[in-house]
C-alpha cells in the first residue's frame, strides 16, 4: 500500500483539513455468528497489521483498525462495558 492508493474527498477545498479515502480490496469473511440475510458482520485483513470490518447493509462503509485495538474492544464488549449504551435514558 502506498500513498498513491489514497484519494482526497471531492468535497475538500484546497489546503483544508481533508478526508482521504482508499478502496479496500480484501477477501471478506462473514462472521460465523451472522445468520442468513441482513445484519451480517464481515471481516478482512487487507494489509499487514490491519483489520477491516463492514456490515452487510452498508458494504461500502468500512472501518479499519489494528488487531490490538480490535482485541481491546472485543474484551471490553464481552465484559459488559457497552451494555448501557442501548438502554433508554
C-alpha positions, 0 to 999 in steps of 0.5 A: 500500500502506498500513498498513491492508493489514497484519494482526497474527498471531492468535497475538500477545498484546497489546503483544508483539513481533508478526508482521504479515502482508499478502496479496500480490496480484501477477501471478506469473511462473514462472521460465523455468528451472522445468520442468513440475510441482513445484519451480517458482520464481515471481516478482512485483513487487507494489509499487514497489521490491519483489520477491516470490518463492514456490515452487510447493509452498508458494504461500502462503509468500512472501518479499519483498525489494528488487531490490538485495538480490535482485541481491546474492544472485543474484551471490553464488549464481552465484559459488559462495558457497552451494555448501557449504551442501548438502554433508554435514558 
